[in-house]
Amino acid sequence: MSALTLLPSPATQRARPLEERWLFARYRRHREPAVRDALVERFLPLASHLARRYDRGDIPLDDLVQVASLGLLKAIDRFDPDRGAAFSSFAVPTIVGELKRHFRDKGWSVRVPRDLQELALRVDRASAHLLAQLGRAPTPDEIAEHLGISVEEMLEARQAAGAYRADSLDRPCADDDRDARPVVDTLSDDDDGYVRAEHAATIERLMSVLSEREREIMRLRFVEDLTQAEIGARIGVSQMQVSRLLRQAIERMRAAAERAG
């Protein structure tokens, strides 16, 4: 006779928590697959609910349910009923953690460093929070100050967020027109060297308002693509000083551009 047939029938609402504690205690002692299956069946609706809550439409819901179910299995295997906590309180963070890892590792169309992925998500949450708090779209400076990061780091994270979802070049230009040309047919292959040269000349002119040190920092950051920490090590200052100098240089160039009209 299966161990599960020895369970009392859940006749009342109060019986269910008692049965669950019995199941967890038995599974922790004997690791019986049938008991584990019974626990999975009981809590699978919780995993499905969390998967639907994190459904954004860019990853199939079935995949999210599978990820949440894996988190549920891990929670069941790790749960200790002797600690007195409710299983749902233990399982929810475990399942949500699996879902977040899946979004972080699988949801990006273009591979982005993990720390930049996480910062992009923080910037997104901060933007939504400040929008509700201020009643308007927050400025880059306000978002950066809220997160305790530099404006440059905030802008880099926001740019990285564009790698989360790629659009197909074969997609029609107009979604409601079957005969519309694909996006790829509208892209120009003209030589943009003249435009780049013009931009380079403009930037060179604006950089004339900077000191020699500021120009070197700008070159290291935007030409050699060094990080702020690498620039600091190169010129002998802290990363915070590099961030401040970059911000000042960009502000001075912006002011010069506005004066030039």
MIDOSE-1310 file (N, C-alpha, C; in nm, 2 decimals, decimal comma, always signed):
residues 261
msal	+0,08/-0,12/+0,00/+0,00/+0,00/+0,00/+0,09/+0,12/+0,00; +0,05/+0,22/-0,08/+0,13/+0,34/-0,09/+0,12/+0,42/+0,04; +0,23/+0,49/+0,07/+0,23/+0,57/+0,19/+0,12/+0,68/+0,18; +0,09/+0,72/+0,06/+0,00/+0,84/+0,04/-0,14/+0,80/+0,08
tllp	-0,17/+0,67/+0,07/-0,31/+0,63/+0,10/-0,34/+0,63/+0,25; -0,23/+0,64/+0,33/-0,25/+0,65/+0,47/-0,29/+0,78/+0,52; -0,28/+0,88/+0,43/-0,31/+1,02/+0,47/-0,46/+1,03/+0,50; -0,50/+1,11/+0,61/-0,64/+1,13/+0,63/-0,70/+1,22/+0,52
spat	-0,82/+1,21/+0,50/-0,89/+1,29/+0,39/-0,90/+1,43/+0,44; -0,88/+1,53/+0,36/-0,88/+1,67/+0,40/-1,03/+1,71/+0,41; -1,09/+1,69/+0,52/-1,23/+1,71/+0,54/-1,26/+1,86/+0,58; -1,16/+1,92/+0,64/-1,18/+2,06/+0,68/-1,06/+2,14/+0,63
qrar	-1,08/+2,28/+0,64/-0,97/+2,37/+0,60/-0,85/+2,35/+0,69; -0,87/+2,32/+0,81/-0,76/+2,30/+0,91/-0,68/+2,18/+0,88; -0,74/+2,08/+0,82/-0,67/+1,95/+0,80/-0,55/+1,97/+0,70; -0,57/+2,06/+0,60/-0,47/+2,07/+0,50/-0,33/+2,10/+0,55
plee	-0,31/+2,21/+0,63/-0,18/+2,24/+0,69/-0,12/+2,12/+0,77; -0,20/+2,05/+0,84/-0,15/+1,93/+0,91/-0,10/+1,82/+0,82; -0,18/+1,80/+0,71/-0,13/+1,70/+0,62/+0,00/+1,74/+0,55; +0,01/+1,87/+0,52/+0,13/+1,92/+0,45/+0,25/+1,90/+0,55
rwlf	+0,23/+1,93/+0,67/+0,35/+1,91/+0,77/+0,38/+1,77/+0,78; +0,28/+1,68/+0,77/+0,31/+1,53/+0,78/+0,39/+1,49/+0,65; +0,35/+1,54/+0,54/+0,41/+1,51/+0,42/+0,56/+1,56/+0,42; +0,58/+1,68/+0,46/+0,72/+1,73/+0,46/+0,80/+1,66/+0,56
aryr	+0,75/+1,62/+0,68/+0,83/+1,55/+0,78/+0,86/+1,41/+0,72; +0,77/+1,34/+0,66/+0,79/+1,21/+0,60/+0,90/+1,22/+0,49; +0,88/+1,32/+0,40/+0,97/+1,33/+0,29/+1,12/+1,36/+0,34; +1,13/+1,44/+0,44/+1,26/+1,48/+0,50/+1,33/+1,36/+0,56
rhre	+1,25/+1,27/+0,61/+1,31/+1,15/+0,68/+1,34/+1,04/+0,57; +1,25/+1,02/+0,48/+1,26/+0,90/+0,39/+1,29/+0,93/+0,24; +1,26/+1,06/+0,20/+1,29/+1,10/+0,06/+1,21/+1,01/-0,04; +1,09/+0,98/+0,00/+1,01/+0,90/-0,09/+0,96/+0,98/-0,21
pavr	+0,98/+0,93/-0,34/+0,94/+1,00/-0,46/+0,79/+1,02/-0,46; +0,71/+0,93/-0,41/+0,56/+0,95/-0,41/+0,52/+1,06/-0,32; +0,59/+1,08/-0,21/+0,56/+1,19/-0,12/+0,60/+1,32/-0,18; +0,71/+1,32/-0,25/+0,76/+1,44/-0,32/+0,66/+1,48/-0,43
dalv	+0,61/+1,38/-0,50/+0,51/+1,41/-0,61/+0,38/+1,47/-0,55; +0,34/+1,42/-0,43/+0,22/+1,47/-0,37/+0,24/+1,62/-0,33; +0,36/+1,65/-0,28/+0,39/+1,79/-0,25/+0,39/+1,88/-0,37; +0,45/+1,83/-0,48/+0,46/+1,91/-0,60/+0,32/+1,94/-0,65
erfl	+0,23/+1,84/-0,65/+0,09/+1,86/-0,69/+0,02/+1,96/-0,61; +0,04/+1,96/-0,48/-0,02/+2,06/-0,39/+0,02/+2,20/-0,42; +0,15/+2,22/-0,45/+0,20/+2,36/-0,46/+0,23/+2,40/-0,60; +0,20/+2,32/-0,70/+0,22/+2,36/-0,84/+0,14/+2,48/-0,87
plas	+0,01/+2,50/-0,82/-0,06/+2,63/-0,85/+0,02/+2,75/-0,80; +0,09/+2,74/-0,69/+0,17/+2,85/-0,65/+0,28/+2,89/-0,75; +0,35/+2,79/-0,80/+0,45/+2,81/-0,90/+0,40/+2,87/-1,03; +0,28/+2,82/-1,07/+0,22/+2,87/-1,19/+0,17/+3,01/-1,17
hlar	+0,12/+3,05/-1,06/+0,08/+3,18/-1,03/+0,20/+3,28/-1,04; +0,31/+3,24/-0,98/+0,43/+3,33/-0,98/+0,48/+3,34/-1,13; +0,48/+3,23/-1,20/+0,52/+3,24/-1,34/+0,43/+3,34/-1,42; +0,30/+3,34/-1,40/+0,21/+3,43/-1,47/+0,24/+3,57/-1,42
rydr	+0,27/+3,59/-1,30/+0,30/+3,72/-1,25/+0,42/+3,79/-1,31; +0,52/+3,70/-1,35/+0,64/+3,75/-1,42/+0,63/+3,74/-1,57; +0,52/+3,71/-1,62/+0,50/+3,70/-1,77/+0,50/+3,83/-1,83; +0,60/+3,86/-1,92/+0,60/+3,99/-1,98/+0,57/+3,98/-2,13
gdip	+0,55/+3,86/-2,18/+0,52/+3,84/-2,32/+0,64/+3,81/-2,41; +0,76/+3,83/-2,36/+0,88/+3,81/-2,44/+0,94/+3,67/-2,43; +0,90/+3,60/-2,32/+0,94/+3,46/-2,30/+0,81/+3,38/-2,29; +0,80/+3,26/-2,36/+0,68/+3,18/-2,36/+0,64/+3,15/-2,21
lddl	+0,51/+3,16/-2,18/+0,47/+3,13/-2,05/+0,50/+2,99/-2,01; +0,49/+2,89/-2,10/+0,52/+2,75/-2,07/+0,66/+2,74/-2,02; +0,76/+2,82/-2,07/+0,89/+2,81/-2,03/+0,90/+2,87/-1,88; +0,83/+2,97/-1,86/+0,83/+3,03/-1,72/+0,77/+2,94/-1,62
vqva	+0,67/+2,86/-1,66/+0,61/+2,77/-1,57/+0,71/+2,66/-1,54; +0,78/+2,61/-1,64/+0,89/+2,51/-1,61/+0,99/+2,56/-1,52; +1,04/+2,68/-1,54/+1,14/+2,74/-1,45/+1,09/+2,75/-1,31; +0,96/+2,80/-1,29/+0,90/+2,81/-1,16/+0,89/+2,67/-1,10
slgl	+0,85/+2,57/-1,18/+0,84/+2,44/-1,12/+0,97/+2,38/-1,07; +1,08/+2,42/-1,15/+1,21/+2,38/-1,10/+1,24/+2,44/-0,97; +1,21/+2,57/-0,95/+1,23/+2,64/-0,83/+1,15/+2,57/-0,72; +1,03/+2,53/-0,75/+0,94/+2,46/-0,65/+1,01/+2,33/-0,60
lkai	+1,06/+2,25/-0,70/+1,13/+2,13/-0,66/+1,25/+2,15/-0,57; +1,33/+2,26/-0,60/+1,44/+2,29/-0,51/+1,39/+2,33/-0,37; +1,28/+2,41/-0,37/+1,23/+2,45/-0,24/+1,18/+2,33/-0,16; +1,11/+2,24/-0,22/+1,07/+2,12/-0,15/+1,19/+2,04/-0,10
drfd	+1,29/+2,02/-0,18/+1,41/+1,95/-0,13/+1,48/+2,01/-0,02; +1,48/+2,15/-0,01/+1,56/+2,22/+0,09/+1,48/+2,25/+0,22; +1,34/+2,24/+0,21/+1,26/+2,29/+0,32/+1,28/+2,20/+0,44; +1,29/+2,27/+0,56/+1,30/+2,20/+0,69/+1,17/+2,23/+0,77
pdrg	+1,08/+2,14/+0,78/+0,95/+2,17/+0,85/+0,97/+2,19/+1,00; +1,09/+2,15/+1,06/+1,11/+2,17/+1,20/+1,14/+2,31/+1,24; +1,17/+2,40/+1,14/+1,19/+2,54/+1,17/+1,07/+2,62/+1,20; +0,95/+2,56/+1,17/+0,83/+2,63/+1,20/+0,77/+2,72/+1,10
aafs	+0,85/+2,76/+1,00/+0,80/+2,85/+0,90/+0,71/+2,78/+0,80; +0,61/+2,86/+0,75/+0,52/+2,81/+0,64/+0,60/+2,78/+0,52; +0,57/+2,67/+0,45/+0,64/+2,64/+0,32/+0,63/+2,75/+0,22; +0,51/+2,81/+0,21/+0,50/+2,91/+0,10/+0,59/+3,03/+0,13
sfav	+0,62/+3,06/+0,25/+0,71/+3,17/+0,28/+0,85/+3,14/+0,24; +0,88/+3,01/+0,25/+1,02/+2,96/+0,21/+1,02/+2,95/+0,06; +0,91/+2,90/+0,00/+0,92/+2,86/-0,15/+0,91/+2,99/-0,24; +0,84/+3,09/-0,20/+0,82/+3,20/-0,29/+0,96/+3,27/-0,33
ptiv	+1,04/+3,30/-0,23/+1,17/+3,36/-0,27/+1,26/+3,26/-0,36; +1,25/+3,13/-0,33/+1,32/+3,04/-0,41/+1,27/+3,03/-0,56; +1,14/+3,03/-0,57/+1,08/+3,03/-0,71/+1,11/+3,16/-0,78; +1,09/+3,27/-0,71/+1,11/+3,40/-0,78/+1,26/+3,41/-0,82
gelk	+1,35/+3,36/-0,73/+1,49/+3,37/-0,77/+1,52/+3,29/-0,90; +1,46/+3,18/-0,91/+1,48/+3,10/-1,04/+1,43/+3,18/-1,16; +1,31/+3,24/-1,14/+1,26/+3,32/-1,25/+1,35/+3,44/-1,29; +1,40/+3,51/-1,19/+1,48/+3,62/-1,21/+1,61/+3,58/-1,28
rhfr	+1,67/+3,47/-1,24/+1,79/+3,42/-1,30/+1,76/+3,38/-1,45; +1,65/+3,33/-1,47/+1,61/+3,29/-1,61/+1,60/+3,41/-1,70; +1,54/+3,52/-1,65/+1,53/+3,64/-1,72/+1,67/+3,70/-1,75; +1,75/+3,70/-1,64/+1,89/+3,75/-1,65/+1,97/+3,68/-1,75
dkgw	+1,96/+3,55/-1,75/+2,05/+3,47/-1,83/+2,00/+3,44/-1,97; +1,87/+3,43/-1,99/+1,81/+3,38/-2,12/+1,73/+3,49/-2,19; +1,69/+3,59/-2,12/+1,60/+3,69/-2,18/+1,66/+3,79/-2,26; +1,79/+3,81/-2,26/+1,85/+3,91/-2,34/+1,89/+3,86/-2,48
svrv	+1,85/+3,94/-2,58/+1,88/+3,90/-2,72/+2,03/+3,91/-2,75; +2,10/+4,01/-2,69/+2,24/+4,03/-2,71/+2,31/+4,01/-2,57; +2,42/+3,94/-2,57/+2,48/+3,91/-2,45/+2,54/+4,04/-2,38; +2,50/+4,06/-2,26/+2,54/+4,18/-2,19/+2,60/+4,14/-2,06
prdl	+2,71/+4,20/-2,01/+2,76/+4,16/-1,88/+2,66/+4,16/-1,77; +2,67/+4,06/-1,68/+2,57/+4,04/-1,58/+2,55/+4,17/-1,49; +2,66/+4,23/-1,45/+2,65/+4,35/-1,36/+2,57/+4,46/-1,43; +2,59/+4,47/-1,57/+2,52/+4,57/-1,64/+2,38/+4,54/-1,66
qela	+2,35/+4,41/-1,68/+2,21/+4,37/-1,68/+2,13/+4,41/-1,55; +2,20/+4,38/-1,44/+2,13/+4,41/-1,31/+2,12/+4,56/-1,29; +2,22/+4,63/-1,34/+2,21/+4,78/-1,32/+2,09/+4,83/-1,41; +2,08/+4,77/-1,53/+1,97/+4,82/-1,62/+1,84/+4,79/-1,56
lrvd	+1,82/+4,68/-1,49/+1,69/+4,65/-1,42/+1,67/+4,75/-1,31; +1,78/+4,79/-1,23/+1,77/+4,88/-1,12/+1,73/+5,02/-1,18; +1,79/+5,06/-1,29/+1,75/+5,19/-1,35/+1,61/+5,19/-1,39; +1,56/+5,08/-1,45/+1,42/+5,07/-1,49/+1,33/+5,08/-1,37
rasa	+1,36/+5,02/-1,26/+1,27/+5,03/-1,14/+1,28/+5,17/-1,08; +1,40/+5,22/-1,08/+1,41/+5,36/-1,02/+1,34/+5,46/-1,11; +1,34/+5,44/-1,24/+1,27/+5,54/-1,33/+1,12/+5,53/-1,30; +1,06/+5,41/-1,28/+0,92/+5,39/-1,25/+0,89/+5,45/-1,12
hlla	+0,97/+5,43/-1,02/+0,95/+5,49/-0,88/+0,95/+5,64/-0,88; +1,05/+5,70/-0,95/+1,06/+5,84/-0,95/+0,95/+5,91/-1,04; +0,90/+5,84/-1,14/+0,79/+5,88/-1,22/+0,67/+5,90/-1,13; +0,64/+5,79/-1,05/+0,52/+5,80/-0,96/+0,54/+5,91/-0,86
qlgr	+0,66/+5,92/-0,81/+0,69/+6,02/-0,70/+0,69/+6,16/-0,75; +0,74/+6,19/-0,86/+0,76/+6,33/-0,91/+0,64/+6,37/-1,00; +0,57/+6,27/-1,06/+0,46/+6,31/-1,15/+0,50/+6,35/-1,28; +0,63/+6,32/-1,32/+0,69/+6,35/-1,45/+0,80/+6,25/-1,47
aptp	+0,85/+6,25/-1,59/+0,97/+6,16/-1,62/+1,09/+6,22/-1,55; +1,17/+6,14/-1,48/+1,28/+6,18/-1,41/+1,40/+6,21/-1,50; +1,49/+6,30/-1,47/+1,60/+6,33/-1,55/+1,71/+6,23/-1,52; +1,81/+6,22/-1,61/+1,92/+6,12/-1,59/+1,99/+6,15/-1,46
deia	+2,01/+6,28/-1,42/+2,07/+6,32/-1,30/+2,00/+6,27/-1,18; +1,86/+6,28/-1,18/+1,78/+6,24/-1,07/+1,78/+6,09/-1,05; +1,78/+6,01/-1,16/+1,79/+5,87/-1,16/+1,93/+5,83/-1,10; +2,03/+5,89/-1,15/+2,17/+5,85/-1,10/+2,18/+5,88/-0,95
ehlg	+2,13/+6,00/-0,91/+2,14/+6,03/-0,77/+2,06/+5,94/-0,68; +1,94/+5,90/-0,73/+1,86/+5,80/-0,66/+1,93/+5,67/-0,63; +2,01/+5,63/-0,73/+2,07/+5,50/-0,73/+2,21/+5,51/-0,67; +2,26/+5,63/-0,66/+2,40/+5,65/-0,60/+2,51/+5,61/-0,70
isve	+2,48/+5,63/-0,83/+2,58/+5,60/-0,94/+2,60/+5,73/-1,02; +2,69/+5,72/-1,11/+2,72/+5,84/-1,20/+2,62/+5,84/-1,31; +2,60/+5,96/-1,37/+2,51/+5,98/-1,49/+2,56/+5,89/-1,60; +2,69/+5,88/-1,62/+2,75/+5,80/-1,73/+2,71/+5,65/-1,71
emle	+2,72/+5,60/-1,59/+2,68/+5,46/-1,56/+2,53/+5,44/-1,59; +2,45/+5,54/-1,55/+2,31/+5,53/-1,57/+2,27/+5,52/-1,72; +2,34/+5,61/-1,80/+2,32/+5,61/-1,94/+2,36/+5,48/-2,01; +2,48/+5,43/-1,96/+2,53/+5,31/-2,01/+2,43/+5,19/-1,99
arqa	+2,37/+5,19/-1,87/+2,28/+5,08/-1,83/+2,15/+5,10/-1,92; +2,11/+5,22/-1,94/+1,99/+5,24/-2,02/+2,01/+5,20/-2,16; +2,13/+5,22/-2,21/+2,16/+5,18/-2,35/+2,17/+5,03/-2,36; +2,22/+4,97/-2,25/+2,23/+4,82/-2,25/+2,09/+4,76/-2,25
agay	+2,00/+4,83/-2,19/+1,86/+4,77/-2,18/+1,80/+4,75/-2,32; +1,85/+4,82/-2,42/+1,81/+4,81/-2,56/+1,85/+4,67/-2,62; +1,94/+4,60/-2,55/+1,98/+4,47/-2,60/+1,89/+4,36/-2,55; +1,79/+4,40/-2,46/+1,70/+4,29/-2,41/+1,62/+4,22/-2,51
rads	+1,57/+4,30/-2,61/+1,48/+4,24/-2,71/+1,53/+4,29/-2,85; +1,55/+4,20/-2,94/+1,59/+4,23/-3,07/+1,47/+4,22/-3,16; +1,46/+4,31/-3,26/+1,35/+4,31/-3,36/+1,40/+4,25/-3,49; +1,31/+4,17/-3,55/+1,34/+4,11/-3,67/+1,35/+4,20/-3,79
ldrp	+1,45/+4,19/-3,87/+1,46/+4,28/-3,99/+1,36/+4,23/-4,10; +1,30/+4,11/-4,08/+1,20/+4,06/-4,18/+1,06/+4,11/-4,14; +1,05/+4,18/-4,02/+0,92/+4,22/-3,98/+0,86/+4,33/-4,08; +0,73/+4,32/-4,11/+0,68/+4,42/-4,20/+0,68/+4,56/-4,14
cadd	+0,70/+4,66/-4,22/+0,71/+4,80/-4,16/+0,58/+4,84/-4,09; +0,47/+4,79/-4,15/+0,33/+4,82/-4,09/+0,27/+4,69/-4,05; +0,24/+4,67/-3,92/+0,19/+4,54/-3,87/+0,05/+4,51/-3,93; -0,02/+4,62/-3,97/-0,16/+4,60/-4,01/-0,17/+4,59/-4,17
drda	-0,05/+4,58/-4,23/-0,05/+4,57/-4,38/+0,03/+4,45/-4,42; -0,04/+4,35/-4,48/+0,03/+4,23/-4,52/+0,13/+4,25/-4,63; +0,10/+4,35/-4,72/+0,19/+4,38/-4,83/+0,30/+4,48/-4,80; +0,31/+4,52/-4,67/+0,41/+4,61/-4,64/+0,55/+4,55/-4,66
rpvv	+0,65/+4,64/-4,70/+0,78/+4,59/-4,71/+0,85/+4,55/-4,58; +0,94/+4,45/-4,58/+1,01/+4,42/-4,46/+1,10/+4,54/-4,42; +1,14/+4,55/-4,29/+1,22/+4,65/-4,24/+1,35/+4,66/-4,31; +1,41/+4,54/-4,35/+1,54/+4,53/-4,41/+1,54/+4,61/-4,54
dtls	+1,43/+4,61/-4,61/+1,43/+4,68/-4,74/+1,43/+4,83/-4,73; +1,40/+4,88/-4,61/+1,40/+5,03/-4,59/+1,53/+5,08/-4,54; +1,63/+4,99/-4,51/+1,75/+5,04/-4,46/+1,85/+5,09/-4,57; +1,91/+5,20/-4,54/+2,00/+5,26/-4,64/+2,14/+5,20/-4,62
dddd	+2,21/+5,18/-4,74/+2,35/+5,14/-4,73/+2,44/+5,25/-4,78; +2,39/+5,38/-4,78/+2,47/+5,49/-4,82/+2,59/+5,51/-4,73; +2,70/+5,56/-4,78/+2,82/+5,58/-4,71/+2,79/+5,70/-4,61; +2,81/+5,68/-4,48/+2,78/+5,79/-4,39/+2,92/+5,84/-4,34
gyvr	+3,02/+5,83/-4,41/+3,15/+5,88/-4,37/+3,15/+6,03/-4,36; +3,08/+6,10/-4,45/+3,07/+6,24/-4,44/+3,01/+6,29/-4,31; +2,90/+6,22/-4,27/+2,83/+6,25/-4,14/+2,93/+6,23/-4,02; +3,00/+6,12/-4,03/+3,09/+6,09/-3,92/+3,20/+6,20/-3,91
aeha	+3,25/+6,23/-4,03/+3,35/+6,34/-4,03/+3,30/+6,47/-3,97; +3,18/+6,50/-4,01/+3,12/+6,63/-3,96/+3,11/+6,62/-3,81; +3,06/+6,51/-3,76/+3,04/+6,49/-3,61/+3,18/+6,50/-3,54; +3,28/+6,44/-3,60/+3,41/+6,44/-3,54/+3,47/+6,58/-3,53
atie	+3,44/+6,66/-3,64/+3,49/+6,80/-3,64/+3,42/+6,88/-3,54; +3,29/+6,86/-3,52/+3,21/+6,93/-3,42/+3,26/+6,90/-3,28; +3,28/+6,77/-3,25/+3,33/+6,73/-3,12/+3,47/+6,79/-3,09; +3,55/+6,79/-3,20/+3,69/+6,84/-3,18/+3,68/+6,99/-3,15
rlms	+3,59/+7,06/-3,21/+3,57/+7,21/-3,18/+3,52/+7,23/-3,04; +3,43/+7,15/-3,00/+3,37/+7,16/-2,86/+3,47/+7,13/-2,76; +3,56/+7,03/-2,79/+3,66/+6,99/-2,69/+3,77/+7,10/-2,67; +3,77/+7,20/-2,75/+3,87/+7,31/-2,73/+3,84/+7,39/-2,60
vlse	+3,72/+7,37/-2,55/+3,69/+7,44/-2,42/+3,74/+7,37/-2,30; +3,79/+7,24/-2,32/+3,84/+7,16/-2,21/+3,99/+7,18/-2,19; +4,02/+7,15/-2,06/+4,17/+7,15/-2,03/+4,23/+7,02/-2,09; +4,36/+7,02/-2,09/+4,44/+6,91/-2,15/+4,40/+6,78/-2,08
rere	+4,39/+6,79/-1,95/+4,36/+6,67/-1,87/+4,22/+6,62/-1,90; +4,12/+6,71/-1,91/+3,99/+6,67/-1,94/+3,98/+6,60/-2,08; +4,06/+6,66/-2,18/+4,06/+6,60/-2,31/+4,12/+6,46/-2,31; +4,22/+6,44/-2,23/+4,28/+6,31/-2,22/+4,18/+6,21/-2,16
imrl	+4,11/+6,25/-2,05/+4,01/+6,16/-1,99/+3,90/+6,13/-2,09; +3,85/+6,23/-2,17/+3,75/+6,20/-2,27/+3,80/+6,10/-2,37; +3,93/+6,12/-2,41/+3,99/+6,03/-2,51/+4,00/+5,89/-2,46; +4,04/+5,87/-2,34/+4,05/+5,74/-2,28/+3,92/+5,67/-2,26
rfve	+3,82/+5,75/-2,23/+3,68/+5,69/-2,21/+3,61/+5,66/-2,34; +3,61/+5,75/-2,44/+3,53/+5,73/-2,55/+3,60/+5,69/-2,68; +3,74/+5,70/-2,68/+3,81/+5,65/-2,79/+3,87/+5,51/-2,76; +3,94/+5,50/-2,64/+4,00/+5,38/-2,60/+3,90/+5,29/-2,53
dltq	+3,79/+5,34/-2,49/+3,68/+5,27/-2,43/+3,73/+5,20/-2,30; +3,80/+5,28/-2,22/+3,84/+5,23/-2,08/+3,73/+5,26/-1,98; +3,73/+5,18/-1,88/+3,63/+5,21/-1,77/+3,69/+5,32/-1,68; +3,60/+5,37/-1,60/+3,64/+5,48/-1,51/+3,75/+5,44/-1,42
aeig	+3,74/+5,31/-1,37/+3,85/+5,26/-1,28/+3,98/+5,25/-1,36; +3,98/+5,20/-1,48/+4,10/+5,19/-1,56/+4,16/+5,33/-1,59; +4,07/+5,43/-1,62/+4,12/+5,56/-1,64/+4,19/+5,62/-1,51; +4,12/+5,60/-1,40/+4,18/+5,64/-1,27/+4,32/+5,59/-1,25
arig	+4,33/+5,46/-1,28/+4,46/+5,39/-1,26/+4,57/+5,45/-1,35; +4,52/+5,49/-1,47/+4,61/+5,54/-1,58/+4,66/+5,68/-1,54; +4,58/+5,76/-1,49/+4,62/+5,90/-1,47/+4,64/+5,93/-1,32; +4,62/+5,83/-1,23/+4,65/+5,85/-1,09/+4,55/+5,92/-1,01
vsqm	+4,42/+5,90/-1,03/+4,31/+5,96/-0,95/+4,21/+5,84/-0,92; +4,12/+5,87/-0,83/+4,01/+5,78/-0,80/+3,91/+5,77/-0,91; +3,83/+5,66/-0,90/+3,72/+5,64/-1,00/+3,62/+5,75/-0,98; +3,59/+5,79/-0,85/+3,50/+5,90/-0,83/+3,54/+6,03/-0,89
qvsr	+3,67/+6,06/-0,88/+3,72/+6,18/-0,94/+3,71/+6,18/-1,10; +3,73/+6,06/-1,15/+3,72/+6,04/-1,30/+3,57/+6,07/-1,34; +3,48/+6,02/-1,26/+3,34/+6,04/-1,29/+3,30/+6,18/-1,28; +3,36/+6,25/-1,18/+3,33/+6,40/-1,17/+3,39/+6,48/-1,28
llrq	+3,51/+6,44/-1,32/+3,57/+6,51/-1,43/+3,50/+6,49/-1,56; +3,46/+6,37/-1,58/+3,38/+6,34/-1,71/+3,25/+6,42/-1,71; +3,18/+6,42/-1,60/+3,06/+6,49/-1,60/+3,08/+6,64/-1,62; +3,18/+6,70/-1,56/+3,21/+6,84/-1,58/+3,25/+6,87/-1,72
aier	+3,33/+6,78/-1,78/+3,37/+6,80/-1,92/+3,25/+6,80/-2,02; +3,16/+6,70/-1,99/+3,04/+6,69/-2,08/+2,95/+6,81/-2,06; +2,94/+6,86/-1,94/+2,86/+6,98/-1,92/+2,91/+7,10/-1,99; +3,05/+7,11/-1,98/+3,11/+7,23/-2,04/+3,10/+7,22/-2,20
mraa	+3,11/+7,10/-2,25/+3,09/+7,09/-2,40/+2,94/+7,11/-2,44; +2,85/+7,07/-2,35/+2,71/+7,10/-2,38/+2,68/+7,25/-2,38; +2,74/+7,31/-2,28/+2,72/+7,46/-2,27/+2,78/+7,53/-2,39; +2,90/+7,48/-2,44/+2,96/+7,54/-2,55/+2,87/+7,52/-2,68
aera	+2,81/+7,40/-2,69/+2,73/+7,37/-2,80/+2,60/+7,46/-2,80; +2,55/+7,49/-2,69/+2,43/+7,57/-2,68/+2,47/+7,72/-2,71; +2,58/+7,76/-2,67/+2,62/+7,90/-2,71/+2,65/+7,91/-2,86; +2,70/+7,80/-2,92/+2,72/+7,81/-3,06/+2,60/+7,81/-3,14
g	+2,49/+7,76/-3,07/+2,36/+7,77/-3,13/+2,33/+7,68/-3,25
